[in-house]
Amino acid sequence: MLESLSLRLHIKINTNSSDYARIGMIVAKRIERKAVRRNRIKRLIREAFRKHRQVIKGMDCVMQLRHSVASPDLAHIYQEATMLLNKAARLS
Protein backbone atom coordinates (compact mmCIF):
# COMPACT_ATOMS: atom_id res chain seq x y z
CA MET A 1 0.00 0.00 0.00
CA LEU A 2 1.35 3.40 -1.03
CA GLU A 3 -0.01 6.73 0.21
CA SER A 4 0.14 10.40 -0.66
CA LEU A 5 -1.66 13.39 0.80
CA SER A 6 -4.99 12.70 -0.90
CA LEU A 7 -4.72 9.22 -2.40
CA ARG A 8 -4.00 5.67 -1.31
CA LEU A 9 -2.86 2.99 -3.76
CA HIS A 10 -3.34 -0.72 -3.09
CA ILE A 11 -1.31 -3.02 -5.33
CA LYS A 12 -1.45 -6.73 -6.05
CA ILE A 13 0.54 -8.66 -8.62
CA ASN A 14 -1.79 -10.24 -11.17
CA THR A 15 -0.67 -13.85 -11.49
CA ASN A 16 -3.31 -14.84 -14.07
CA SER A 17 -2.25 -12.45 -16.81
CA SER A 18 0.89 -10.36 -16.65
CA ASP A 19 0.22 -8.75 -20.05
CA TYR A 20 -1.77 -5.79 -18.79
CA ALA A 21 -2.58 -3.72 -15.72
CA ARG A 22 -6.01 -3.06 -14.24
CA ILE A 23 -7.32 -0.18 -12.13
CA GLY A 24 -10.15 0.18 -9.65
CA MET A 25 -11.17 3.47 -8.06
CA ILE A 26 -12.84 4.30 -4.77
CA VAL A 27 -14.18 7.83 -4.51
CA ALA A 28 -16.71 7.58 -1.70
CA LYS A 29 -19.83 9.68 -1.67
CA ARG A 30 -19.35 10.48 2.01
CA ILE A 31 -15.92 11.95 1.24
CA GLU A 32 -16.78 13.86 -1.95
CA ARG A 33 -20.47 14.72 -1.97
CA LYS A 34 -20.88 16.19 -5.48
CA ALA A 35 -21.08 13.70 -8.35
CA VAL A 36 -19.44 16.14 -10.76
CA ARG A 37 -16.34 16.34 -8.59
CA ARG A 38 -16.26 12.57 -7.95
CA ASN A 39 -16.38 11.93 -11.69
CA ARG A 40 -13.68 14.55 -12.37
CA ILE A 41 -11.39 12.88 -9.84
CA LYS A 42 -12.03 9.48 -11.44
CA ARG A 43 -11.22 10.88 -14.89
CA LEU A 44 -7.94 12.33 -13.63
CA ILE A 45 -6.94 9.04 -12.00
CA ARG A 46 -7.95 7.08 -15.11
CA GLU A 47 -5.85 9.36 -17.34
CA ALA A 48 -2.77 9.00 -15.10
CA PHE A 49 -3.25 5.22 -15.16
CA ARG A 50 -3.65 5.18 -18.94
CA LYS A 51 -0.31 6.94 -19.38
CA HIS A 52 1.47 4.52 -17.00
CA ARG A 53 -0.23 1.29 -18.07
CA GLN A 54 2.86 -0.16 -19.79
CA VAL A 55 5.11 0.71 -16.85
CA ILE A 56 3.00 -1.15 -14.28
CA LYS A 57 2.24 -4.14 -16.49
CA GLY A 58 0.97 -7.17 -14.57
CA MET A 59 -0.45 -5.32 -11.55
CA ASP A 60 -3.93 -4.84 -10.20
CA CYS A 61 -4.27 -1.39 -8.63
CA VAL A 62 -6.98 0.20 -6.52
CA MET A 63 -6.74 3.98 -6.05
CA GLN A 64 -8.72 5.38 -3.11
CA LEU A 65 -9.47 9.00 -2.24
CA ARG A 66 -8.52 9.59 1.40
CA HIS A 67 -10.24 12.95 2.00
CA SER A 68 -12.10 15.70 0.18
CA VAL A 69 -10.14 17.95 -2.18
CA ALA A 70 -10.69 21.66 -2.87
CA SER A 71 -11.48 22.62 -6.49
CA PRO A 72 -8.12 24.26 -7.29
CA ASP A 73 -6.35 21.20 -5.92
CA LEU A 74 -7.80 18.82 -8.51
CA ALA A 75 -4.63 19.22 -10.59
CA HIS A 76 -2.71 17.81 -7.62
CA ILE A 77 -4.79 14.62 -7.81
CA TYR A 78 -3.30 13.87 -11.23
CA GLN A 79 0.22 14.58 -9.96
CA GLU A 80 -0.26 12.41 -6.87
CA ALA A 81 -1.70 9.55 -8.93
CA THR A 82 1.28 9.77 -11.29
CA MET A 83 3.71 9.77 -8.37
CA LEU A 84 2.07 6.71 -6.78
CA LEU A 85 2.03 4.79 -10.07
CA ASN A 86 5.73 5.56 -10.59
CA LYS A 87 6.50 4.26 -7.09
CA ALA A 88 4.46 1.12 -7.84
CA ALA A 89 6.45 0.57 -11.03
CA ARG A 90 9.70 0.65 -9.05
CA LEU A 91 8.36 -1.98 -6.63
CA SER A 92 7.72 -4.56 -9.33
ChimeraX commands (.cxc) that place a marker at each C-alpha (Angstrom):
marker #1 position 0.00,0.00,0.00 radius 0.5
marker #1 position 1.35,3.40,-1.03 radius 0.5
marker #1 position -0.01,6.73,0.21 radius 0.5
marker #1 position 0.14,10.40,-0.66 radius 0.5
marker #1 position -1.66,13.39,0.80 radius 0.5
marker #1 position -4.99,12.70,-0.90 radius 0.5
marker #1 position -4.72,9.22,-2.40 radius 0.5
marker #1 position -4.00,5.67,-1.31 radius 0.5
marker #1 position -2.86,2.99,-3.76 radius 0.5
marker #1 position -3.34,-0.72,-3.09 radius 0.5
marker #1 position -1.31,-3.02,-5.33 radius 0.5
marker #1 position -1.45,-6.73,-6.05 radius 0.5
marker #1 position 0.54,-8.66,-8.62 radius 0.5
marker #1 position -1.79,-10.24,-11.17 radius 0.5
marker #1 position -0.67,-13.85,-11.49 radius 0.5
marker #1 position -3.31,-14.84,-14.07 radius 0.5
marker #1 position -2.25,-12.45,-16.81 radius 0.5
marker #1 position 0.89,-10.36,-16.65 radius 0.5
marker #1 position 0.22,-8.75,-20.05 radius 0.5
marker #1 position -1.77,-5.79,-18.79 radius 0.5
marker #1 position -2.58,-3.72,-15.72 radius 0.5
marker #1 position -6.01,-3.06,-14.24 radius 0.5
marker #1 position -7.32,-0.18,-12.13 radius 0.5
marker #1 position -10.15,0.18,-9.65 radius 0.5
marker #1 position -11.17,3.47,-8.06 radius 0.5
marker #1 position -12.84,4.30,-4.77 radius 0.5
marker #1 position -14.18,7.83,-4.51 radius 0.5
marker #1 position -16.71,7.58,-1.70 radius 0.5
marker #1 position -19.83,9.68,-1.67 radius 0.5
marker #1 position -19.35,10.48,2.01 radius 0.5
marker #1 position -15.92,11.95,1.24 radius 0.5
marker #1 position -16.78,13.86,-1.95 radius 0.5
marker #1 position -20.47,14.72,-1.97 radius 0.5
marker #1 position -20.88,16.19,-5.48 radius 0.5
marker #1 position -21.08,13.70,-8.35 radius 0.5
marker #1 position -19.44,16.14,-10.76 radius 0.5
marker #1 position -16.34,16.34,-8.59 radius 0.5
marker #1 position -16.26,12.57,-7.95 radius 0.5
marker #1 position -16.38,11.93,-11.69 radius 0.5
marker #1 position -13.68,14.55,-12.37 radius 0.5
marker #1 position -11.39,12.88,-9.84 radius 0.5
marker #1 position -12.03,9.48,-11.44 radius 0.5
marker #1 position -11.22,10.88,-14.89 radius 0.5
marker #1 position -7.94,12.33,-13.63 radius 0.5
marker #1 position -6.94,9.04,-12.00 radius 0.5
marker #1 position -7.95,7.08,-15.11 radius 0.5
marker #1 position -5.85,9.36,-17.34 radius 0.5
marker #1 position -2.77,9.00,-15.10 radius 0.5
marker #1 position -3.25,5.22,-15.16 radius 0.5
marker #1 position -3.65,5.18,-18.94 radius 0.5
marker #1 position -0.31,6.94,-19.38 radius 0.5
marker #1 position 1.47,4.52,-17.00 radius 0.5
marker #1 position -0.23,1.29,-18.07 radius 0.5
marker #1 position 2.86,-0.16,-19.79 radius 0.5
marker #1 position 5.11,0.71,-16.85 radius 0.5
marker #1 position 3.00,-1.15,-14.28 radius 0.5
marker #1 position 2.24,-4.14,-16.49 radius 0.5
marker #1 position 0.97,-7.17,-14.57 radius 0.5
marker #1 position -0.45,-5.32,-11.55 radius 0.5
marker #1 position -3.93,-4.84,-10.20 radius 0.5
marker #1 position -4.27,-1.39,-8.63 radius 0.5
marker #1 position -6.98,0.20,-6.52 radius 0.5
marker #1 position -6.74,3.98,-6.05 radius 0.5
marker #1 position -8.72,5.38,-3.11 radius 0.5
marker #1 position -9.47,9.00,-2.24 radius 0.5
marker #1 position -8.52,9.59,1.40 radius 0.5
marker #1 position -10.24,12.95,2.00 radius 0.5
marker #1 position -12.10,15.70,0.18 radius 0.5
marker #1 position -10.14,17.95,-2.18 radius 0.5
marker #1 position -10.69,21.66,-2.87 radius 0.5
marker #1 position -11.48,22.62,-6.49 radius 0.5
marker #1 position -8.12,24.26,-7.29 radius 0.5
marker #1 position -6.35,21.20,-5.92 radius 0.5
marker #1 position -7.80,18.82,-8.51 radius 0.5
marker #1 position -4.63,19.22,-10.59 radius 0.5
marker #1 position -2.71,17.81,-7.62 radius 0.5
marker #1 position -4.79,14.62,-7.81 radius 0.5
marker #1 position -3.30,13.87,-11.23 radius 0.5
marker #1 position 0.22,14.58,-9.96 radius 0.5
marker #1 position -0.26,12.41,-6.87 radius 0.5
marker #1 position -1.70,9.55,-8.93 radius 0.5
marker #1 position 1.28,9.77,-11.29 radius 0.5
marker #1 position 3.71,9.77,-8.37 radius 0.5
marker #1 position 2.07,6.71,-6.78 radius 0.5
marker #1 position 2.03,4.79,-10.07 radius 0.5
marker #1 position 5.73,5.56,-10.59 radius 0.5
marker #1 position 6.50,4.26,-7.09 radius 0.5
marker #1 position 4.46,1.12,-7.84 radius 0.5
marker #1 position 6.45,0.57,-11.03 radius 0.5
marker #1 position 9.70,0.65,-9.05 radius 0.5
marker #1 position 8.36,-1.98,-6.63 radius 0.5
marker #1 position 7.72,-4.56,-9.33 radius 0.5
marker link #1:1,2 radius 0.2
marker link #1:2,3 radius 0.2
marker link #1:3,4 radius 0.2
marker link #1:4,5 radius 0.2
marker link #1:5,6 radius 0.2
marker link #1:6,7 radius 0.2
marker link #1:7,8 radius 0.2
marker link #1:8,9 radius 0.2
marker link #1:9,10 radius 0.2
marker link #1:10,11 radius 0.2
marker link #1:11,12 radius 0.2
marker link #1:12,13 radius 0.2
marker link #1:13,14 radius 0.2
marker link #1:14,15 radius 0.2
marker link #1:15,16 radius 0.2
marker link #1:16,17 radius 0.2
marker link #1:17,18 radius 0.2
marker link #1:18,19 radius 0.2
marker link #1:19,20 radius 0.2
marker link #1:20,21 radius 0.2
marker link #1:21,22 radius 0.2
marker link #1:22,23 radius 0.2
marker link #1:23,24 radius 0.2
marker link #1:24,25 radius 0.2
marker link #1:25,26 radius 0.2
marker link #1:26,27 radius 0.2
marker link #1:27,28 radius 0.2
marker link #1:28,29 radius 0.2
marker link #1:29,30 radius 0.2
marker link #1:30,31 radius 0.2
marker link #1:31,32 radius 0.2
marker link #1:32,33 radius 0.2
marker link #1:33,34 radius 0.2
marker link #1:34,35 radius 0.2
marker link #1:35,36 radius 0.2
marker link #1:36,37 radius 0.2
marker link #1:37,38 radius 0.2
marker link #1:38,39 radius 0.2
marker link #1:39,40 radius 0.2
marker link #1:40,41 radius 0.2
marker link #1:41,42 radius 0.2
marker link #1:42,43 radius 0.2
marker link #1:43,44 radius 0.2
marker link #1:44,45 radius 0.2
marker link #1:45,46 radius 0.2
marker link #1:46,47 radius 0.2
marker link #1:47,48 radius 0.2
marker link #1:48,49 radius 0.2
marker link #1:49,50 radius 0.2
marker link #1:50,51 radius 0.2
marker link #1:51,52 radius 0.2
marker link #1:52,53 radius 0.2
marker link #1:53,54 radius 0.2
marker link #1:54,55 radius 0.2
marker link #1:55,56 radius 0.2
marker link #1:56,57 radius 0.2
marker link #1:57,58 radius 0.2
marker link #1:58,59 radius 0.2
marker link #1:59,60 radius 0.2
marker link #1:60,61 radius 0.2
marker link #1:61,62 radius 0.2
marker link #1:62,63 radius 0.2
marker link #1:63,64 radius 0.2
marker link #1:64,65 radius 0.2
marker link #1:65,66 radius 0.2
marker link #1:66,67 radius 0.2
marker link #1:67,68 radius 0.2
marker link #1:68,69 radius 0.2
marker link #1:69,70 radius 0.2
marker link #1:70,71 radius 0.2
marker link #1:71,72 radius 0.2
marker link #1:72,73 radius 0.2
marker link #1:73,74 radius 0.2
marker link #1:74,75 radius 0.2
marker link #1:75,76 radius 0.2
marker link #1:76,77 radius 0.2
marker link #1:77,78 radius 0.2
marker link #1:78,79 radius 0.2
marker link #1:79,80 radius 0.2
marker link #1:80,81 radius 0.2
marker link #1:81,82 radius 0.2
marker link #1:82,83 radius 0.2
marker link #1:83,84 radius 0.2
marker link #1:84,85 radius 0.2
marker link #1:85,86 radius 0.2
marker link #1:86,87 radius 0.2
marker link #1:87,88 radius 0.2
marker link #1:88,89 radius 0.2
marker link #1:89,90 radius 0.2
marker link #1:90,91 radius 0.2
marker link #1:91,92 radius 0.2
view
